């Protein structure tokens, strides 16, 4: 059976939309209380902003915005994974792997 090549564009948009929704709903609680002294506030804000920029980058012809957004999402997820690691892997820790891997995908793939 051959892969469905025409579905690649739809699959990429599903990845973009799903990542943006996940990062938005995962970080919206941290953004409700504006706390400029909290590092968590800035990380949550960056997650939401770059998830939106990843969506916007999909509409552009050049891959620059998508690649930069993927890089920042990848780095922020790697930071969250590193900070949250307490010696054992659990479900909460593994949830950081989803935005990490999707961010890395868009870092490598761009808008293709």
C-alpha positions as CSV (number, residue, x, y, z in Angstrom):
1,X,0.0,0.0,0.0
2,X,1.4,3.4,-1.0
3,X,1.4,6.4,1.5
4,X,-1.2,9.1,1.0
5,X,1.0,11.9,-0.4
6,X,-1.9,14.3,-0.8
7,X,-2.6,14.1,2.9
8,X,0.8,15.6,3.9
9,X,-0.4,19.2,3.8
10,X,-3.4,18.4,6.0
11,X,-1.2,16.4,8.4
12,X,1.2,19.3,8.7
13,X,-1.6,21.7,9.5
14,X,-3.0,19.2,12.1
15,X,0.4,19.2,13.7
16,X,0.6,23.0,13.8
17,X,-3.0,23.4,15.1
18,X,-2.7,20.7,17.7
19,X,0.7,22.0,19.0
20,X,-0.7,25.5,19.2
21,X,-3.8,24.4,21.1
22,X,-1.9,22.2,23.4
23,X,0.6,24.9,24.3
24,X,-2.1,27.5,24.7
25,X,-4.2,25.5,27.0
26,X,-1.2,24.1,28.9
27,X,0.2,27.6,29.6
28,X,-2.9,29.8,29.8
29,X,-3.2,29.3,33.6
30,X,0.3,30.7,34.1
31,X,-0.6,33.8,32.0
32,X,-3.8,34.6,33.9
33,X,-1.7,36.0,36.8
34,X,0.7,38.5,35.3
35,X,3.9,38.2,37.3
36,X,6.9,39.8,35.7
37,X,9.1,38.4,38.5
38,X,8.3,34.8,37.6
39,X,10.3,32.9,35.1
40,X,7.4,30.6,34.5
41,X,5.3,33.5,33.3
42,X,7.9,34.3,30.6
43,X,8.3,30.7,29.5
44,X,4.5,30.3,29.2
45,X,4.3,33.6,27.3
46,X,7.0,32.5,24.9
47,X,5.3,29.1,24.4
48,X,2.0,30.8,23.4
49,X,3.6,33.5,21.2
50,X,5.8,31.1,19.3
51,X,2.9,28.6,18.9
52,X,0.9,31.4,17.3
53,X,3.9,32.4,15.1
54,X,4.2,28.7,14.0
55,X,0.6,28.9,12.8
56,X,1.3,32.2,11.0
57,X,4.5,30.8,9.5
58,X,2.4,28.2,7.7
59,X,0.8,30.9,5.6
60,X,4.1,32.4,4.5
61,X,6.0,31.2,1.5
62,X,9.4,31.4,3.2
63,X,10.1,29.0,6.0
64,X,12.0,31.4,8.3
65,X,9.2,32.1,10.8
66,X,8.3,28.4,11.0
67,X,11.9,27.3,11.6
68,X,12.5,30.0,14.3
69,X,9.3,29.1,16.0
70,X,10.1,25.4,15.9
71,X,13.6,26.2,17.4
72,X,12.2,28.2,20.3
73,X,9.5,25.7,21.0
74,X,12.1,22.9,20.9
75,X,14.5,24.8,23.2
76,X,11.7,25.8,25.7
77,X,10.4,22.2,25.8
78,X,14.0,20.9,26.3
79,X,14.4,23.3,29.2
80,X,11.1,22.3,30.8
81,X,12.0,18.7,30.4
82,X,15.4,19.3,32.1
83,X,14.0,21.4,34.9
84,X,11.1,19.0,35.6
85,X,13.2,15.8,35.6
86,X,13.3,14.4,39.1
87,X,15.1,11.1,38.5
88,X,12.2,9.2,37.1
89,X,10.1,9.4,34.0
90,X,6.4,9.9,34.5
91,X,3.4,11.0,32.4
92,X,3.9,14.6,33.2
93,X,7.5,14.5,32.1
94,X,6.7,12.6,28.9
95,X,4.1,15.3,28.0
96,X,7.0,17.7,27.4
97,X,8.3,15.3,24.7
98,X,5.3,16.1,22.4
99,X,6.1,19.8,21.9
100,X,9.8,19.0,21.9
101,X,9.5,16.6,19.0
102,X,7.0,18.6,17.0
103,X,9.1,21.8,17.5
104,X,12.1,19.8,16.3
105,X,10.2,18.6,13.3
106,X,9.3,22.1,12.2
107,X,12.8,23.2,12.9
108,X,14.1,20.6,10.4
109,X,11.2,20.6,8.0
110,X,10.1,24.2,7.7
111,X,7.1,24.7,5.5
112,X,7.7,21.7,3.2
